[in-house]
Amino acid sequence: MASVDAKRDEFWITTAITSGIIAVLSGAALGAWAWWIDKTDWLERCAVGDSSDANYGELVWKLVPPGPRCVWTQEANGFDATSPVNWSWSILIGLAVVSGVLACGATARYLWIQRSGRDLARSAVLSGD
């Protein structure tokens, strides 16, 4: 029975560590990407037309799906348009959230198993088994 418990413990520890690493790397990638957008001239990506008479859109952040978009309005630009969705943001954020939840769940499950085992051992000692 000890080998089954050891394999179960190893599974939950591996799941927690792997998920935690993926969550950290996804978060780091999001942070690096956001830093890059902040440091580069993102508005150049929102330009329409020649560089001499470019019509710049406004950079906005949307929550659903998450990420930056360029928006042009009739009042400011003479036409209404929005840049397409960049699904990379949704994928990275989803990966970070799911991995973080999985890491927390696996860690909690492992700790619960350990506590249950200690409680069983304690009750066996107290009952004299």
N, C-alpha and C positions, 0 to 999 in steps of 0.2 A: 504493500500500500504506500510505502514511503516513496517509491519511484514515481507513482502516479502524482502524488503531491508535489514532488520535486519538478516533474514535467509541467504541471499546472502553474506552479510558481514561476518557473522559467518562462513560460508562455506570457504570463501577465507582465513580468518584468521586461521582457523583450518588446512587447507591445507598447508599454509605457515609454520606454526609452526611445524606440523608433518613432513613435508618434510625436514625442516631445521634440526630437531632432527635426522632424519634418515641419512642425509648427514653428520652431525657431528659424529655420532656413526660409520658410515662406514669409514670415514676418520680416526677416532681414531683406529678402528680395523686394518686398513691398516698400520698405523704408528706403532702400537704395534707389528704387525706381522713382519714388516721390522726391527724393533729394535731387536726382538727375533732372526731373521735370522742373523743379524749382531753380536749379542752377543754369539750365539752358533757356534759350529764348523760345519758350513754348508758343508764344504768339506768332512766331514765324510759321508755325504749323497751321495757324488759324488764318493765314493770309490767302486771299484769292486774287489772282491777277498778277501782272508783272511786279517785280520788286520796286519799281519806280512809283507805281500808282496802286500799290496793294490795298485791298479792302480787308482790314483786320476784323476778325470776329472776336467775340468775348470768350475767354476760357472759363468754363463752369465745371463744377464737380457734381455729378449725379450720384444718388445713393442706390437707385435700382435701374439697371445694373450699375454697379459702382465703377467710377473712373472719370477721367477728364473728357470733356467734349468741347468743341468749338461751336458757338451759337452766333448766327448772324440774324439781325432783326431788320424789319422793313424800315423802322425809324432811323437806325444808325447806319445801316449798310445798303438800303435800297432793295433788299430781298430777304425772305425768311428761309433759313436753312439750319440744319444741325448736322454736325459730323457724325459718322457712324460709330456704333458702340465698339470699343476695344475689349473683347472678351477676356483678354489676358488678366485684367484686373479682377474680374469675377472668379476666374479659375484660381488665382493666387490667394485671394481672400477666402474663398470656399475651402481651399486646401489647408490654409492656416487654421481656420475655425474648426473644421472637421478633425484635423490632427490634434489640435489642442483639446477638444472635447474627448477624443479617444484617449489621449494621454492621461487626462484627469480621471476618466472613467476606469481605465486600466489600473492606474495607481490606487484609486479608491477601492477597486475590487480586490487587488492584491492585499492591501492593508486590512480590508474586512476579512479576507481569508486567514491572514495571520492572526488577527484578533480572535476569530472564531476558534482557531487551533489552540491558542493560548487558553481561551476560556474552557475548551474541552479538556485540555491537559490539567488545568487548575481544578475543574470539577472532579476529574478522575482521582487526583491526589487527595482532595478533600473527602471524597466518598470512600477512599481506601482501595480503589480498583487497581 
